[in-house]
Amino acid sequence: MSDPDVHLRKFQKELSTGTVSLALLAVLARAPEPMYGYLIAKELERVGDGVLSGKQSALYPVLRNLEGAGLLESHVEPSVAGPPRRYYRINDDGRAALRQWIAAWTATRDSVESVLEGIN
C-alpha cells in the first residue's frame, strides 16, 4: 500500500516550483525598497499565511534564477552584523512578467477550481 504522505509531499513540491517564483515577484513588486533574502522570506510567511514558510533556503536559487532571467536586479551592501547582504528589486521586465504570470495563475486556478467543484 502506498503512503499518502509521500504523494502529498511530492505534489506540494511540484506545485511550489512555479508558485515560489510568482510569490517572490509579487512580494518584490509590493516592496517600496529593495529587500534581502531573509526579509523576503519573512514577508512571504506574513502575507502567505505560512503556506510558503520553511522554504527560505529554496528562495536564494530562485532569486538568482529570476535575476539571471533579467526580471530582478540586485546589489550587495555591507551589514553591520554579519556578512554583506544582497538586496533585490523587481525591474520593468519583472513587472511585465508578473502581470503575465498573474493572468496565467488566475486562469489555471479558475480552471482547476471548476474541475474540483463538488468533490469533497
C-alpha positions as CSV (number, residue, x, y, z in Angstrom):
1,M,0.0,0.0,0.0
2,S,1.4,3.4,-0.8
3,D,2.0,6.2,1.7
4,P,-0.4,9.1,1.1
5,D,2.1,11.5,2.9
6,V,4.7,10.7,0.3
7,H,2.3,11.5,-2.5
8,L,1.3,14.7,-0.8
9,R,4.9,15.9,-0.3
10,K,5.7,15.1,-3.9
11,F,2.6,17.1,-5.1
12,Q,3.4,20.0,-2.8
13,K,7.0,20.1,-4.1
14,E,5.8,20.1,-7.7
15,L,3.2,22.7,-7.0
16,S,5.6,25.0,-5.2
17,T,8.1,25.1,-8.0
18,G,6.4,27.8,-10.1
19,T,4.4,29.4,-7.3
20,V,7.5,30.4,-5.4
21,S,8.7,32.5,-8.4
22,L,5.3,34.1,-8.7
23,A,5.2,34.9,-5.0
24,L,8.7,36.3,-4.9
25,L,8.0,38.6,-7.8
26,A,4.8,39.7,-6.1
27,V,6.5,40.4,-2.8
28,L,9.2,42.5,-4.5
29,A,6.6,44.3,-6.7
30,R,4.8,45.4,-3.5
31,A,8.0,46.4,-1.7
32,P,8.7,50.1,-1.5
33,E,12.5,49.5,-1.5
34,P,14.9,46.6,-2.3
35,M,14.8,43.6,0.1
36,Y,17.3,40.9,1.0
37,G,16.5,37.2,1.2
38,Y,15.6,37.0,4.9
39,L,13.2,39.9,4.7
40,I,11.6,38.4,1.6
41,A,11.2,35.1,3.4
42,K,9.6,36.8,6.4
43,E,7.2,38.8,4.2
44,L,6.2,35.6,2.4
45,E,5.4,34.0,5.7
46,R,3.5,37.0,6.8
47,V,1.3,37.6,3.7
48,G,1.2,33.9,2.6
49,D,-0.4,32.6,5.8
50,G,2.6,30.3,6.2
51,V,1.9,28.3,3.1
52,L,5.4,29.1,1.7
53,S,7.1,29.1,5.1
54,G,10.1,26.8,5.7
55,K,11.3,27.4,2.2
56,Q,13.9,30.1,2.9
57,S,16.8,28.1,1.6
58,A,15.0,27.5,-1.6
59,L,14.4,31.2,-2.1
60,Y,18.1,32.0,-3.0
61,P,18.4,29.8,-6.1
62,V,15.0,31.1,-7.3
63,L,16.1,34.7,-6.7
64,R,19.3,34.1,-8.6
65,N,17.3,32.5,-11.5
66,L,14.9,35.4,-11.6
67,E,17.9,37.8,-11.7
68,G,19.6,35.7,-14.4
69,A,16.4,35.9,-16.4
70,G,16.5,39.7,-16.2
71,L,13.4,40.0,-14.0
72,L,15.3,41.3,-10.9
73,E,18.3,43.5,-10.2
74,S,20.5,43.2,-7.1
75,H,23.3,44.9,-5.3
76,V,25.4,44.0,-2.3
77,E,25.6,46.2,0.8
78,P,27.8,45.7,3.9
79,S,26.0,44.6,7.0
80,V,26.5,46.0,10.5
81,A,26.3,42.4,11.9
82,G,27.4,39.5,9.7
83,P,28.2,39.1,6.1
84,P,27.2,41.6,3.4
85,R,23.6,41.3,2.2
86,R,22.4,41.1,-1.4
87,Y,19.3,43.3,-2.0
88,Y,16.9,42.5,-4.7
89,R,14.4,44.7,-6.6
90,I,12.0,43.9,-9.4
91,N,12.6,45.8,-12.7
92,D,10.3,46.7,-15.6
93,D,10.7,43.3,-17.3
94,G,9.9,41.6,-14.0
95,R,6.7,43.7,-13.6
96,A,5.7,42.7,-17.1
97,A,6.4,39.1,-16.4
98,L,4.5,39.3,-13.1
99,R,1.4,40.6,-14.9
100,Q,1.5,37.7,-17.4
101,W,2.2,35.2,-14.6
102,I,-0.8,36.5,-12.6
103,A,-3.0,36.1,-15.6
104,A,-1.8,32.5,-16.2
105,W,-2.1,31.7,-12.5
106,T,-5.7,33.1,-12.4
107,A,-6.7,31.1,-15.4
108,T,-5.1,27.9,-14.1
109,R,-6.7,28.4,-10.6
110,D,-10.1,29.0,-12.1
111,S,-9.9,26.0,-14.3
112,V,-8.7,23.7,-11.6
113,E,-11.4,25.0,-9.2
114,S,-14.1,24.3,-11.9
115,V,-12.8,20.7,-12.2
116,L,-12.7,20.2,-8.4
117,E,-16.1,21.7,-7.8
118,G,-18.4,19.3,-5.9
119,I,-15.7,17.0,-4.8
120,N,-15.4,16.6,-1.0
